[in-house]
């Protein structure tokens, strides 16, 4: 009887020991990044230092930083979770994210580096009226960044809640608040230089952690990928359907197939319009270095996504889809749960240590990406809106940098509040929404500005606002916001506690999505989860119509010729 009574006490003591290990690793990484940030702050002397890191990074360093910026919580937590829960359909995200870099490499990277200075709006406003174009570009940058920030901070909440073994929503909320506070510190103190070094450190940690997990998983199946896939299919409860397309997308009706196409368009076209990726091209000294840094990034990111395949299917095989879904309905904890299983399972010291290590890597991933996003949005606010719209180009560099730090504080606070409300959604899905907005609002105007001689101010403004508004409105009318059953999303019967959260009686037999933003049981007016299929063409069409309906100015031809020479040769580039 004494041993029986002592067992729970011993288990609780072991759990406390494991949490202590986790907290020590977290604290160690945070301490290192804080040191890097404070060191970098001493190097920031000019606006170019704060916005672009003094353009002092090599192609390899910038390639690592781009990888660190791009391989976000959506990549490590979200995509691994999608593989673990949806099998083959997880490829849609990983392949889409990777193929998208060809658009950035071939059409954007080198020309953007030559044409701009600090932000995307520098390119758009080069041959157009400054105030309306910069205002539109600044607003779009902030909206896209906030969508992306939501994904990272939601992932942080799920991760730390699992790691510390806490139940309820309070731990997730406090985690989101802490992550938000840290990202604000990184940006306001370290600027681009500090943020870049944090991203480089994070990229090395993430690749190392993913490599260890990949080799460990494959070793359990004699390095035979087919054996691993068969084991994952058996443990998933879906059988052969787990290894075939259609488990999540495109298998039910026309809307589901259109949603699949919409997702693919958003992923492939979105990267070249993401503000936090675009500003990375300004941190290298030459356009050639910008192109090389993208080549490095493609290699690093491609290798990483191959490893997420093994990690995701490994989680399905060794942990099980049911256990993953129980810990987090969106699958965001699949990779950390796999780490715990590889280390010896729940309750073992090895499992706790490896879980803590991988969770610290994922936490590093989140901190680095949110810092990059906050820097992109606050820089755009200060450089585009404050200096060129409100101050009409009369602000000093010191005023700009001060306003960028204030903007980082405000944008960080907004992201924290919104993340608390969105904490039940899958992080890869949230990132896909950010990609859709970027592809709809930013990419059309950027491409037209670089390649269309007749493109003008009205076209840029109409394109940005048309793509941005249509994407956001479609999201607000989609199943993300309204969770009622439909042909595309049949819904699930709400459990008693979920029914209460949704405001319906616990015994009402209500069917819906408890994680919907506005209503769990109201049917969505538009069944598309991702707006890209509609909003991306709207962005291009609006930009074209705005251009055609506006009168031509004689000086436009000369300005385009100047931009073309600068973009292709680098003459006059900063």
CORVEN-V656666 format. One record per residue. N is the residue number from 1. RES is the residue in one letter. PHI is phi in whole degrees, 0 to 359 (none if undefined). PSI is psi in whole degrees, -180 to 180 (none if undefined). NEAR is the number of other ideal C-beta (glycine too) atoms within 10 Angstrom. Layout:
n: [N/N]
res: [RES/RES]
phi: [PHI/PHI]
psi: [PSI/PSI]
near: [NEAR/NEAR]
This chain:
n: [1/2/3/4/5/6/7/8/9/10/11/12/13/14/15/16/17/18/19/20/21/22/23/24/25/26/27/28/29/30/31/32/33/34/35/36/37/38/39/40/41/42/43/44/45/46/47/48/49/50/51/52/53/54/55/56/57/58/59/60/61/62/63/64/65/66/67/68/69/70/71/72/73/74/75/76/77/78/79/80/81/82/83/84/85/86/87/88/89/90/91/92/93/94/95/96/97/98/99/100/101/102/103/104/105/106/107/108/109/110/111/112/113/114/115/116/117/118/119/120/121/122/123/124/125/126/127/128/129/130/131/132/133/134/135/136/137/138/139/140/141/142/143/144/145/146/147/148/149/150/151/152/153/154/155/156/157/158/159/160/161/162/163/164/165/166/167/168/169/170/171/172/173/174/175/176/177/178/179/180/181/182/183/184/185/186/187/188/189/190/191/192/193/194/195/196/197/198/199/200/201/202/203/204/205/206/207/208/209/210/211/212/213/214/215/216/217/218/219/220/221/222/223/224/225/226/227/228/229/230/231/232/233/234/235/236/237/238/239/240/241/242/243/244/245/246/247/248/249/250/251/252/253/254/255/256/257/258/259/260/261/262/263/264/265/266/267/268/269/270/271/272/273/274/275/276/277/278/279/280/281/282/283/284/285/286/287/288/289/290/291/292/293/294/295/296/297/298/299/300/301/302/303/304/305/306/307/308/309/310/311/312/313/314/315/316/317/318/319/320/321/322/323/324/325/326/327/328/329/330/331/332/333/334/335/336/337/338/339/340/341/342/343/344/345/346/347/348/349/350/351/352/353/354/355/356/357/358/359/360/361/362/363/364/365/366/367/368/369/370/371/372/373/374/375/376/377/378/379/380/381/382/383/384/385/386/387/388/389/390/391/392/393/394/395/396/397/398/399/400/401/402/403/404/405/406/407/408/409/410/411/412/413/414/415/416/417/418/419/420/421/422/423/424/425/426/427/428/429/430/431/432/433/434/435/436/437/438/439/440/441/442/443/444/445/446/447/448/449/450/451/452/453/454/455/456/457/458/459/460/461/462/463/464/465/466/467/468/469/470/471/472/473/474/475/476/477/478/479/480/481/482/483/484/485/486/487/488/489/490/491/492/493/494/495/496/497/498/499/500/501/502/503/504/505/506/507/508/509/510/511/512/513/514/515/516/517/518/519/520/521/522/523/524/525/526/527/528/529/530/531/532/533/534/535/536/537/538/539/540/541/542/543/544/545/546/547/548/549/550/551/552/553/554/555/556/557/558/559/560/561/562/563/564/565/566/567/568/569/570/571/572/573/574]
res: [X/X/X/X/X/X/X/X/X/X/X/X/X/X/X/X/X/X/X/X/X/X/X/X/X/X/X/X/X/X/X/X/X/X/X/X/X/X/X/X/X/X/X/X/X/X/X/X/X/X/X/X/X/X/X/X/X/X/X/X/X/X/X/X/X/X/X/X/X/X/X/X/X/X/X/X/X/X/X/X/X/X/X/X/X/X/X/X/X/X/X/X/X/X/X/X/X/X/X/X/X/X/X/X/X/X/X/X/X/X/X/X/X/X/X/X/X/X/X/X/X/X/X/X/X/X/X/X/X/X/X/X/X/X/X/X/X/X/X/X/X/X/X/X/X/X/X/X/X/X/X/X/X/X/X/X/X/X/X/X/X/X/X/X/X/X/X/X/X/X/X/X/X/X/X/X/X/X/X/X/X/X/X/X/X/X/X/X/X/X/X/X/X/X/X/X/X/X/X/X/X/X/X/X/X/X/X/X/X/X/X/X/X/X/X/X/X/X/X/X/X/X/X/X/X/X/X/X/X/X/X/X/X/X/X/X/X/X/X/X/X/X/X/X/X/X/X/X/X/X/X/X/X/X/X/X/X/X/X/X/X/X/X/X/X/X/X/X/X/X/X/X/X/X/X/X/X/X/X/X/X/X/X/X/X/X/X/X/X/X/X/X/X/X/X/X/X/X/X/X/X/X/X/X/X/X/X/X/X/X/X/X/X/X/X/X/X/X/X/X/X/X/X/X/X/X/X/X/X/X/X/X/X/X/X/X/X/X/X/X/X/X/X/X/X/X/X/X/X/X/X/X/X/X/X/X/X/X/X/X/X/X/X/X/X/X/X/X/X/X/X/X/X/X/X/X/X/X/X/X/X/X/X/X/X/X/X/X/X/X/X/X/X/X/X/X/X/X/X/X/X/X/X/X/X/X/X/X/X/X/X/X/X/X/X/X/X/X/X/X/X/X/X/X/X/X/X/X/X/X/X/X/X/X/X/X/X/X/X/X/X/X/X/X/X/X/X/X/X/X/X/X/X/X/X/X/X/X/X/X/X/X/X/X/X/X/X/X/X/X/X/X/X/X/X/X/X/X/X/X/X/X/X/X/X/X/X/X/X/X/X/X/X/X/X/X/X/X/X/X/X/X/X/X/X/X/X/X/X/X/X/X/X/X/X/X/X/X/X/X/X/X/X/X/X/X/X/X/X/X/X/X/X/X/X/X/X/X/X/X/X/X/X/X/X/X/X/X/X/X/X/X/X/X/X/X/X/X/X/X/X/X/X/X/X/X/X/X/X/X/X/X/X/X]
phi: [none/298/296/296/290/282/303/298/295/296/297/295/295/296/299/298/296/295/296/297/301/299/295/296/295/302/297/296/295/299/297/298/292/295/297/301/296/293/299/295/298/284/269/277/248/232/297/297/295/288/280/233/62/69/51/250/270/284/299/293/299/291/298/297/294/298/300/297/288/272/280/266/300/297/288/279/271/291/290/301/294/294/300/292/260/244/63/305/295/297/301/302/282/295/290/299/299/282/300/303/290/294/296/295/291/279/246/239/306/291/291/294/300/285/269/252/234/233/227/300/296/301/286/295/272/301/240/227/292/297/297/295/289/293/297/295/295/295/296/299/301/294/295/299/296/292/304/292/300/304/299/295/284/297/299/297/297/296/295/290/299/294/296/271/68/270/250/87/269/299/296/297/296/294/298/301/296/295/300/299/295/294/295/297/296/304/283/291/265/269/62/295/296/295/297/296/293/298/293/295/301/296/298/296/298/294/297/296/297/294/295/299/296/298/297/297/297/298/296/287/238/56/56/251/295/298/297/298/296/297/296/295/296/296/283/286/84/257/67/297/299/295/259/237/293/111/294/246/233/76/253/257/214/298/296/295/292/294/297/298/296/297/298/300/299/297/292/288/265/285/304/291/244/283/300/287/278/299/290/293/289/274/272/255/287/221/294/299/294/298/295/295/295/292/300/299/298/299/296/294/292/299/297/296/292/296/287/296/300/294/296/295/291/296/296/297/283/264/262/100/298/296/295/293/295/293/289/203/302/276/81/291/255/299/296/297/295/296/301/297/294/296/284/135/97/299/90/269/294/298/297/294/293/291/301/296/297/293/294/295/298/296/295/298/302/295/298/294/289/295/295/297/294/295/296/298/288/290/296/295/297/289/281/269/282/291/287/256/261/287/266/55/80/258/282/279/299/296/298/300/295/298/293/299/291/295/298/300/295/291/296/299/295/297/298/298/296/294/295/298/282/258/289/266/268/291/290/295/294/298/294/299/295/298/298/296/294/297/291/276/261/266/297/302/290/294/293/296/296/279/238/246/298/279/307/220/299/299/299/296/292/297/297/295/292/298/293/294/294/297/295/293/297/296/296/292/259/264/298/296/265/238/258/294/295/214/297/283/241/301/84/227/290/285/293/304/291/290/299/296/298/276/82/239/302/296/256/277/58/292/241/175/247/293/264/297/290/253/219/284/239/277/289/290/298/237/288/289/284/252/278/305/301/263/286/294/300/300/299/294/294/297/296/292/296/299/292/292/278/269/288/274/251/301/288/300/297/294/293/294/299/295/296/296/297/295/295/274/249/86/296/84/291/280]
psi: [-40/-43/-38/-42/-31/-23/-48/-34/-43/-41/-41/-38/-39/-42/-42/-39/-42/-41/-35/-43/-45/-47/-36/-44/-42/-49/-37/-46/-43/-40/-43/-46/-34/-39/-45/-43/-45/-39/-45/-33/-27/-16/-10/104/-30/174/-36/-35/-44/-46/-39/14/27/12/41/3/143/170/-41/-44/-44/-34/-42/-43/-39/-44/-43/-36/-36/-37/81/-170/-30/-38/-51/-47/-49/-49/-39/-40/-38/-41/-43/-34/-31/-1/-125/-37/-14/-23/-30/-37/-50/-43/-41/-44/-37/-47/-31/-26/-21/-37/-45/-40/-48/-29/-23/-50/-57/-43/-36/-43/-39/-32/-28/-175/-59/-34/170/-37/-23/-37/-45/-36/-1/-42/23/176/129/-53/-53/-38/-44/-36/-46/-46/-39/-43/-45/-44/-44/-42/-47/-43/-39/-41/-46/-39/-38/-44/-46/-42/-32/-43/-39/-42/-45/-40/-52/-34/-42/-44/-43/-3/27/148/160/175/-14/-42/-41/-42/-45/-34/-45/-41/-44/-45/-43/-42/-41/-42/-37/-40/-46/-45/-46/-32/-48/-23/-158/-37/-48/-42/-41/-45/-36/-41/-37/-48/-44/-40/-43/-44/-45/-45/-41/-47/-43/-38/-44/-46/-41/-49/-41/-46/-49/-34/-28/-16/31/33/32/108/-35/-41/-41/-45/-41/-43/-40/-42/-42/-43/-20/-23/-1/-12/-143/-25/-24/-28/11/154/152/-7/-34/-36/143/13/-12/-62/-172/-41/-37/-40/-39/-36/-38/-46/-40/-43/-46/-44/-45/-42/-43/-37/-13/-35/-44/-5/5/122/-40/-20/-42/-40/-16/-26/-15/-8/-3/157/-26/164/-34/-41/-35/-44/-43/-37/-34/-39/-45/-44/-42/-43/-45/-47/-39/-44/-39/-44/-30/-37/-33/-28/-49/-41/-45/-49/-31/-39/-41/-39/-41/-32/-43/139/-37/-44/-38/-45/-34/-39/-38/117/-29/-6/12/-13/13/-47/-48/-38/-37/-41/-43/-42/-42/-35/-8/-4/170/137/-12/152/-42/-43/-41/-41/-47/-37/-45/-40/-50/-37/-37/-38/-46/-38/-40/-40/-48/-46/-41/-43/-42/-32/-44/-41/-43/-38/-43/-46/-41/-35/-42/-40/-46/-46/-40/-54/-54/-55/-40/-22/-56/-45/-2/40/9/4/145/166/-38/-41/-42/-49/-40/-43/-35/-39/-40/-43/-38/-39/-45/-47/-38/-41/-42/-43/-38/-47/-47/-36/-33/-38/-24/16/-8/-1/154/133/-33/-36/-42/-39/-37/-35/-42/-40/-41/-42/-42/-43/-28/-40/-40/-46/-45/-46/-34/-46/-44/-38/-38/-29/-8/114/-38/-13/140/-175/-47/-41/-42/-45/-46/-40/-46/-52/-37/-47/-42/-51/-44/-40/-46/-43/-42/-37/-42/-20/5/175/-12/-37/-31/119/13/157/143/177/-36/-44/93/-26/175/156/128/131/165/-48/-34/-38/-40/-41/-32/-4/22/155/145/-25/23/-7/34/144/133/-165/109/-15/4/148/-41/-50/132/-26/-6/135/136/135/-34/120/-10/124/-38/129/-4/-38/-32/-47/-31/-50/-35/-42/-47/-44/-42/-41/-41/-44/-41/-40/-45/-36/-10/147/150/143/139/-34/-15/-39/-41/-39/-38/-41/-40/-43/-40/-45/-44/-43/-38/-30/-21/3/122/3/153/none]
near: [5/6/7/7/8/10/10/9/9/10/11/10/10/14/15/10/12/23/16/12/17/22/15/12/20/19/11/11/19/17/10/13/24/17/11/20/23/13/13/23/16/10/15/20/10/12/22/19/20/28/30/27/28/18/17/15/24/15/20/15/20/27/26/25/30/31/27/31/27/27/27/30/29/30/25/30/33/30/32/35/33/28/29/33/27/24/27/19/21/26/17/22/26/24/14/20/28/19/13/24/22/14/19/23/19/12/16/24/27/22/24/24/28/23/25/24/16/23/27/29/30/19/26/29/24/20/25/21/13/17/17/17/28/26/20/25/28/27/18/27/32/22/20/31/28/19/25/30/28/26/31/29/31/32/37/30/28/28/29/25/24/20/28/16/14/15/7/8/13/10/18/23/16/14/26/26/17/18/26/24/12/21/30/23/20/25/31/23/16/28/29/30/25/30/34/30/23/27/28/22/19/28/26/15/20/25/20/12/24/25/13/17/25/19/12/18/23/16/10/15/20/8/11/10/12/8/14/22/20/17/17/25/21/14/20/23/12/18/10/10/15/25/16/14/16/16/18/18/21/18/14/14/13/11/18/19/15/17/25/20/15/24/26/20/22/28/26/21/24/30/25/25/33/30/28/28/25/25/25/32/25/24/27/26/15/15/21/13/22/25/18/19/28/25/15/19/28/18/12/21/23/14/14/24/19/13/21/27/19/23/26/29/30/28/32/34/25/23/24/18/22/12/18/26/16/11/17/24/18/25/30/32/29/31/32/29/27/29/27/27/23/23/20/15/13/15/12/16/13/12/19/26/18/23/28/24/21/28/25/24/25/30/26/25/28/28/25/30/31/32/32/33/32/28/30/30/30/28/31/30/27/28/25/29/22/20/23/24/19/14/14/10/10/9/18/11/16/10/15/22/21/15/21/27/17/14/23/26/14/14/26/26/14/14/27/21/11/18/28/18/12/19/22/18/21/25/33/29/19/26/29/28/27/28/30/35/32/35/31/36/34/29/25/29/33/26/20/22/27/21/13/14/13/14/26/25/22/20/26/29/23/23/34/31/20/23/32/24/17/22/31/19/14/26/22/16/16/22/25/24/17/24/26/18/17/17/12/18/23/9/19/15/12/23/11/11/10/18/21/12/12/19/10/16/10/13/8/13/10/21/15/26/26/19/16/23/18/12/16/23/21/14/16/23/12/17/20/25/23/28/29/30/19/20/28/27/15/21/31/19/15/25/30/18/15/23/20/11/11/17/6/10/12/6/9/17/13/11/14/20/12/14/20/16/13/18/23/14/11/17/10/11/16/14]
